[in-house]
Amino acid sequence: MAKNLDFTEGSILKKMLLFSFPLLLTNILQLSYQFIDSLWVGNLLGSTGLGAVSLSGPILFTILSFVIGLNTSTLTVLSQARGANDEKRLKESLNAFVIVNLILSLLFGIVGFFAADVILRLLSTPESMFSMAKSYLQIHFLGIIFLFGYNFIGTVMRGLGDSRTPVRFVLLAVILNTVLDPIFIYTFDLGIDGAAYATLVAQGSAFLYGLIYSIWKSSIPFTIPHMPDFLYFKTIMKLGLPGGLQMMVISGGVTAIMGIVASFGEDVVAGFGASQRIDSLIMLPATTIGTAVTSMAGQNIGAEKWERVKEIAKRALILILGVSFFISFLVFISADLLIRLFVSDEETIAFGAAYLRVVAFFYPFLGINFILNGIVRAAGAMFQVLVLNIISFWVLRVPLTFILSEWFGTNGIALGIGFSFVISSIVASLYYVFGKWRSISLFKQVKKTN
């Protein structure tokens, strides 16, 4: 049985690194999952099949973004309950999360299955790939409870201080998907449906493994699901909905940026797409440590060890700044090589490399954002972080990218995105220092009723 880390005592940096490494590995596996899926579909079904998967991708990513955002509130609630050594609060909160996840997964599954046709029409899906995309999407909606389930169990474990065990769930899903994709697509001749069924089986197996492990071997105090106390349910929804909307705001912002980039033509779009794949890897340390500090700070907020919370923020900032400066240096000197991994057209490479070299200077500011937002999120400031993300993307990043690209052409895309990182980090710092997030009490009403 994996040992749950107690973040309320001992070396902060050591535990931060111990907790963060499995998180980083999990995130890398998640990226490889998407890459391998596209690789098999593209090679076995051609461009039409890959196009159908690509069209369904943003829809599924938006739902996954909501799930991840919702589960972020799980980290906050459970880590605070663990830090306070409040078993009753922990059990009741877990039950409320189970019920909320069950309701939402059924709702998304039913609505998504019957609305797939309409959604794809709204996306102007070409007729040549419409039936494939619809079938692929509907099968995913049928099994969406597995997507909710295994992500939820993994987040619960991380909230209680165990980041190692969830790696097994994701690894199982990746291995099964890698093996089953060619079997279902080619051997069983199921085509695009085979790719969807392979994902369903992979995620379903990861969910069942996680469920069995959490019941029989883990220290997670799951109970038989029952209707939660309204105050716990209210707390979960108050945190979970803004948490889910945060990720959807980010997803929408990324789509808006792509719209600006598309106005410069195919070469720029291709170069930007390649650079975004590099960006997704570069941002892994920041997102990983940001998630880690939410669990770490949450336990200490629950234990009311505020000086330790401040020290966690300080150590995390030093760590991410050091890592970010190192990554920035590597990206700057190897930008051409990195873009050439994905494309061969010289004009596309020229834009992608120039973009990376400019944005590289701004990565440290992005790291500051992730760390400080992770700390205040641990206190339960989900709505406030939602507002910070709206400011970051819709008040700063999208307008700055549009304005500076109008002034400086393609160079303005990187400048707009980079300057938004800087201003966002200043706004996040101001809220961290002067905001009232420290006074938030998630369970004030619950305590009064106990």
N, C-alpha and C positions, 0 to 999 in steps of 0.2 A: 504494500500500500504506500502510495506517495505521501511524503510528509508535507503537511500544510505549514507554510511559513508564518511565524508570528512576527509582524512588522513593528510591534510596539516596543521591542527591545532589541539589543544587539547592534551589530554594524549595519548601518543604512546602505552604504555603497555595496558591501558584499551581498546583502540580500537583494538589492536592486538588480545586480548582475545575475545572481542565481535565478531570480524570478523572470528576468527579461529574456534570457537566452532561449528558453523553451517557447516563449511568445514569439520571438523572432523566427524561430524554426517553423512554428505554426503558420505564420504569415507567408513565409517563403513557400510552404507546401500549398497554401491556398492559391498563390499565384501560379504555381506549377500545375495545379489542378485545371485551371482555366486554359493554360497554354497547351497541355496535353490533349484536352478535349477538342480544341480547335485544330490541333495538328492531325488527329485521326479523321475528323470530319472532312477537313480540307483535302486530305490525301485519298480518302476512300469515296467521297461523294462529290468532290470537285467544288468549283466556285459557287454553284447554285446552293449546294448544301451548306457551305461555309457562310454564304450570304444569309440564308435562313436562320442559322444559329446567331449570326452577328446582329440581325434585326431583333431577335428575341432577347439578346444580351442586355440591352439597356433596361428593358422591362424587368427582367429577373434581377438585374443589379440594383434597380430602384427598390425592389422588395427586400433584397438582401441588405441594402443600406438601412432600411427601416428596422429590420430584425437586429442588426448590429447596434443601431442606436438605442433600440428598446433594451437590449441586453446590457448596454453600458450602464443603465440605471440599476441593473442587477448587481453590478460591481459595487456601486455606491451603497445600496441598501444592505447587502449582505456583509460587506467589509466593515461597515459601521456596527452592525449587530454583532459580528464576531469580535471586534475590538472592545465592545462593551460587555462581552461575555453574557449576552442576553439570549438564552436558548429559546425562550418563548417567542420573542420577536423574530428570531431567525427562522423557526419552523413556520410561523404564520405568514411571514413575508415570502418564504419559498412556496408555500401553498398558493398564495395570491398570484405569484409570478407564473406558476403552472397553469392556473385557471385562465389568466390573461393570455398566455401564449397559445393555449388550446383554442380559446375563442377566436383570437386573431388569425391563427393558422387556418381554421375552418372557414372563416369569413373570406380571407384572401383566396383560399383554394376554390370555393364555390363561385364567388364573383369573378375571379380570374378565368376560370374554365369557361364560363358562359359568355364572358366579355372579350375573349381572345380575338374573335373575329373583328369586333369593333375597334379594339386597340390597334390591331395590325393595319386596318383601313386608315385609321388616323395617322399612322406612320407612313402612309403612302407606299405600302409594301408592293413591289412588282408582282404581277399575276404569275410570272414564271416560278416564283418561290413562295407564293402565298399559302398554298395548301401544306407545304413542308413546314413553314414557319408556324402555322396555326397548330398543326399536330404536335410539333416539338414543344410549343408553349403550353398546350393543354395538358400534356403528360406531366410537365414540370409542376403545373398547378395541382394536379391530382396528388402529387407527393410532397407538397410544400410543407406538410406537417413534419416531415423528416428534416427539412432545412431548418425550420424553427427549432426542432427538438435537439439535434446534436450541437447546434450553436449555443442553445440555452444551457445544456448540461456542462459544456466546456466553460462557459462564462461563469456559471455557479462555482465550479471548482477554482477558477482563478480568483473569484471574489473571496473565497475562503483560504487563499494562499497557496493553491496547488496549480502551477502553470505547466507542470511536466506531463501529467496524465492526459490532458486534452490533445497533446501532440499525437498520441496513439490513435485517437478518433479520426483526426484529419489524415494521418498517414494511411490508415485503413481505407478511407474514402478514396484517396489518391491512387493507391495500389489497385483497388477493385475497379475504379473507373478506367485506369490504364489498360487493365487486362480485359475488361468486359466490353469496352468500346469496339474493338475490331471483331470480337466474337458476335456481338449483337448486330452490328452494322453489316458486316460482310458474311460471316459464317451462317448466321440465322437469316440473312437477307432482309433485315428489318429497316434498312436505310436510316433516314433521319430519326425515325421512331426508336431505333436501336440505340442511338446516342442518348436520347432522353431516358430510355429505360435503364441504360447503364448507370446514368447519374442517379436515377431513382434508387436502384439497388445499392449503389455505393453509399449514398447518404442514409438510406434506410438501415443498412448494416452498421454504419458508424453510430447512428442513433440508438439502435438496439444494444450494441456493445456498451455504449456510454451509459444507457439506462441500467443494464445488468450490473455493470461495474459500480455505478453510484449507489445501487441498492445493497449489493452484497459485500463490496470491498472498501467502499469509500466511507468517510465520516459525515457525508452529507445527510442531514436529518430530514429526508423526505418523509411525507406522511401520505396516507390515502387521500387523493384529491377530494376536497369538499368546498362548499361555498365559503369564501373568505369573509372575515369580519369587514364591514364596510370601510372602516378607517384604514385598514391595511390595503384594501383594494383601491381606495382613493389615493393613498400615498404612492402606490405603484403606478397608477394612471397619471398622476400629477408629474411624476418623474419620467415615466416611460414614453409618453406621447411626445413631449419636447425632445427627448433623446432620439426617438425615431425620426422626428421632423428635422433634427440637426443634419442627419446623414442625407436626407432627401434634399435639403437646401444645398448641400455640397454637391450632390449628384446633378441637380438642376444647374448649378453654377458652372460646373464642368461642361455641360451641354451647351450653355450660352457662350462660353469661351470658344468652343469648337465652331459655333456659328460665325464668330468673328474671324477665326482663322480661315474658314472655308471661303471667305470672300477674296482671299489672295490666290486661289487656284490650287490645282491638284498637287503640285510640287511642295507647296507650303503645308498643305494638309497632311501629306505623306510624311514630311519631315517632322511635323509637330506630333503626329501619331507615334513615330519611332521614338522621339524624345520623351513622350509621355510614358512609354514602356520603361525607359531608363529612370524617369522620375518616380515611377511606382516602386522601383527597387531602392532608390536613394532615400525615399521617405520612410522606408521600413524602420530604421532605428528610431526616428522621431515618433512614429505611431506606436511602436513597441514600448518605448520608455514612457510615453504618455499614458498608455493603458496600465503599465506597471505602477506609476505613481498614483493612479486612481485607487487601486487596491491598497497600496501602502498608506496613503494619506487617509483613506476611508477608515482603516482599522484604528489609526491614531486619533482621528476625529471622534470615533465611537468611544475611545478610551480617554478622550479629552486631554490628549498630550499635544497641545498646540505648538510648543517649541520644537517638538520632533517633526511636526508637519512642516514647519518653516525650514527645518534642516533637510527634509526630504526634497523640498523644492530647490533648495540651494545646491545639493549634491546632484540632483537630476539636471539642473541647468548647466553646471560645470561639465558633466558627462556628455550631454548632447551637444554642447558648443564645441567641445574637443573633437567629438566624432564628426560633427558637421563640417568643421574647418578642414579636417583630413579628407573627407569625401569631396568637398568643394575643390580641393587641390587636385585630386585624382581625376575628377570629371573635367576640369579645365584643361589638363594636359592630354587627355585621351578622348576628347569629345568626338573627333572624326572617327576614330576606331569604334567607339560605342555605337554610333549611328549606322556605320557600315555593317554591323551585325544584323541589321534588319532590312536595309535597302541598298541598292547599288547605283541608283541615278545620282549623278554628280550635283545637280541643282538641289535635289532633295537633301543630300548629305550636307551641302553647304549651309542650307537654312537650319537644319537640325543641329549641326555642330555649333553654329553661331548662337542659336537659342540656348543650348546647354552652357556655353561659356559665359553668357551673361547671367543666366539664372543661378549658376553655381555660386556666385558671390552672395546670393540672398538665402541660401539654404539654412544658415544658422538662425536667421530670424524666424523661419518656419518652425524650427525646433523649439524656440522659445514659446511660440503659440501652443504647440502640442502639450508642452510641460505645464504651463500655467493653466490652460483650460482643463487639463487632467486633474490638477490639484483642486480647483474650485468645483469641478464636477463631483469630486469625492465628498464635498460638503452637501451635495444635493441641489446645486445651483444649475439645474438642467435648463430652465427657461432662460436664465441669464447667458448660458453658453450658446443656446439657440440664437439669441440676439447677437452675440459676438460673431457667430458664424454668418448670420445674415449681413452684418456689417462687413465682415471679411470678404464675402463673395459678391454680394449684390450692391453694396454701397461703395466698395473699394475695387475689388479685382476685376469685375466685368466692366464697369465704367472706365477705370484706368487703362485697361487693355484696349478698349475701343478708342479712347481719346488718343493715347500714345501711338497706337497703330495708325491712326489718321495722320498724326504729325510726323512720325518717323518711319512709316511703312512697316515692313516685316520685323525690323529691329524693335519696334515699339511693343510687339507682343510680349517679348521677354521682359522688357523694361516695365510694362504695366503690371505683369504678374509679380515681378520681383519687388517693385515698390509697394504693392499691396501687402506682401509679406512683412515689410518693414513697418508700415503703418498699423497693420493688424497686431503685430507684436507689441507696439506701443500701447494700443488700446487694451490688449489683454493684460499688460503689465500694470496699467492704471487701475483696471478693475481688481486685479490681484491685490494691489496695495491699498486702494481706497474703497473698494466695494464692500458690501455688507454680507458677503457669503459666509463669513465665520459665525454669523448669528442665526443661520438657518438651522431649524430643528425638525428633522424628518418625522420624529415619533412623539412630538410634544403631546398631541391629543391622545395617542395610544397609551402613553405613560399615565395620563390622568385617569384613564378608564381601568387600568390594571390594579 
